[in-house]
C-alpha cells in the first residue's frame, strides 16, 4: 500500500469522526499508544517539585509543584498531551490523576480525553450512561 500525505490526512480526519479508539489504518490511535497500559503503571510523585525534560517543555517552564492544584494540572496536561509512555509513568501520580480528571479532561484534546477514559478507566458517565456535560457543545442542554 502506498502511503501519501493525502492518505494520512484522510485517515486522521476519518479517525477523528468515528469516535472509536481504533484508527482507520487499524490498531489503537496514536493517543492510546502513547498511554501506559493501565493506571497502575503510573508512578509519579504525590508531592514535591517535578522538573520536566526539555523535550516536553521547550518554552522554559519546567518546574511544577505537584502538591498545588494549578501547577499540577498544567504539568499533567503537558505530559498527557506531549509525553511518551515512560514520561507519563514517571511524572503522573495515578491517584492525583483520578482525582484531577474532572478538571484535567477539558485541558486535553478530545481524542486524548477519549483515549485516557477508555484505556485508563478515567471516564465520567452519569447514571444514564451519557458522558458528562463537558462533552456537549456550549449552549446545548444536558
C-alpha positions as CSV (number, residue, x, y, z in Angstrom):
1,X,0.0,0.0,0.0
2,X,1.4,3.4,-1.0
3,X,1.0,5.9,1.8
4,X,0.9,9.6,0.9
5,X,0.4,12.8,2.8
6,X,-3.2,12.8,1.5
7,X,-3.8,9.3,2.8
8,X,-2.5,10.2,6.2
9,X,-4.7,13.4,6.4
10,X,-7.7,11.4,5.2
11,X,-7.1,8.7,7.8
12,X,-6.7,11.3,10.5
13,X,-9.9,13.1,9.5
14,X,-11.9,9.9,9.3
15,X,-10.4,8.6,12.5
16,X,-11.5,11.7,14.3
17,X,-15.0,11.3,13.1
18,X,-15.5,7.6,14.0
19,X,-15.4,8.2,17.8
20,X,-13.5,5.0,18.4
21,X,-10.1,4.2,19.8
22,X,-9.3,2.1,16.7
23,X,-8.0,4.1,13.9
24,X,-8.8,3.7,10.2
25,X,-5.5,2.1,9.4
26,X,-6.0,-0.4,12.2
27,X,-4.8,-0.7,15.8
28,X,-5.1,1.8,18.6
29,X,-5.0,5.5,17.8
30,X,-1.7,7.3,18.3
31,X,-3.1,8.8,21.5
32,X,-3.9,5.4,23.0
33,X,-0.5,4.1,22.0
34,X,1.2,6.9,24.0
35,X,-0.6,5.9,27.2
36,X,0.6,3.3,29.6
37,X,-1.4,0.0,29.6
38,X,-3.1,0.7,32.9
39,X,-3.4,3.3,35.6
40,X,-1.2,1.2,38.0
41,X,1.7,1.7,35.6
42,X,1.9,5.4,36.7
43,X,4.4,6.1,39.5
44,X,4.6,9.9,39.6
45,X,5.2,11.7,42.9
46,X,2.4,12.7,45.3
47,X,4.2,15.9,46.3
48,X,7.3,17.8,45.6
49,X,8.8,19.6,42.6
50,X,8.8,17.9,39.3
51,X,11.3,19.1,36.6
52,X,10.2,18.2,33.1
53,X,12.8,17.3,30.5
54,X,13.3,19.8,27.6
55,X,11.6,17.5,25.0
56,X,8.3,18.3,26.9
57,X,8.8,22.0,27.8
58,X,11.0,23.8,25.4
59,X,9.4,27.2,26.4
60,X,11.2,27.3,29.7
61,X,8.5,26.5,32.2
62,X,9.9,23.2,33.6
63,X,9.4,23.1,37.4
64,X,6.0,22.2,38.8
65,X,4.9,21.7,42.5
66,X,2.6,18.7,42.3
67,X,1.2,19.4,45.7
68,X,-0.5,22.5,44.3
69,X,-3.5,22.0,42.0
70,X,-2.9,24.6,39.3
71,X,0.7,23.7,38.6
72,X,-0.1,20.0,38.7
73,X,-3.0,20.4,36.2
74,X,-0.6,22.2,33.9
75,X,2.1,19.6,34.3
76,X,-0.4,16.7,33.7
77,X,-1.9,18.4,30.7
78,X,1.6,18.8,29.1
79,X,2.7,15.3,29.9
80,X,-0.5,13.7,28.7
81,X,-0.6,15.8,25.5
82,X,3.0,15.5,24.6
83,X,4.7,12.8,26.7
84,X,5.8,9.3,25.9
85,X,4.6,6.4,27.9
86,X,7.6,6.5,30.1
87,X,7.1,10.2,30.8
88,X,3.5,9.5,32.0
89,X,4.7,6.7,34.2
90,X,7.4,8.9,35.7
91,X,5.6,12.2,36.2
92,X,1.9,11.4,36.7
93,X,0.6,10.0,40.0
94,X,-2.4,7.7,39.4
95,X,-4.4,8.8,42.5
96,X,-3.9,12.5,41.7
97,X,-4.8,11.9,38.1
98,X,-8.1,10.2,39.0
99,X,-8.9,13.0,41.5
100,X,-8.0,15.7,39.0
101,X,-9.6,14.2,35.9
102,X,-12.8,16.2,36.0
103,X,-10.8,19.4,35.7
104,X,-8.0,18.0,33.6
105,X,-10.1,16.3,30.9
106,X,-11.1,19.7,29.4
107,X,-7.5,20.7,29.1
108,X,-6.5,17.9,26.7
109,X,-7.7,17.2,23.2
110,X,-11.0,15.3,22.6
111,X,-9.1,12.4,21.1
112,X,-6.7,12.2,24.0
113,X,-9.5,12.5,26.5
114,X,-11.3,9.6,24.9
115,X,-8.1,7.5,24.9
116,X,-7.5,8.2,28.6
117,X,-11.0,7.5,29.5
118,X,-11.1,4.2,27.6
119,X,-7.6,2.9,28.3
120,X,-7.1,4.1,31.8
121,X,-10.7,3.9,33.0
122,X,-11.0,7.6,33.7
123,X,-14.4,8.0,32.1
124,X,-17.1,10.1,33.8
125,X,-20.5,8.8,32.8
126,X,-23.7,9.7,34.7
127,X,-26.3,7.2,35.8
128,X,-27.9,7.2,32.3
129,X,-24.5,6.2,30.7
130,X,-24.1,9.5,29.0
131,X,-20.9,11.4,29.1
132,X,-21.0,14.5,31.3
133,X,-21.8,18.0,30.1
134,X,-18.2,18.9,29.1
135,X,-18.6,16.7,26.1
136,X,-21.6,18.7,24.8
137,X,-21.1,21.9,22.7
138,X,-21.6,25.0,24.7
139,X,-25.2,26.1,25.0
140,X,-26.6,22.5,24.5
141,X,-28.9,21.3,27.2
142,X,-27.9,18.3,29.3
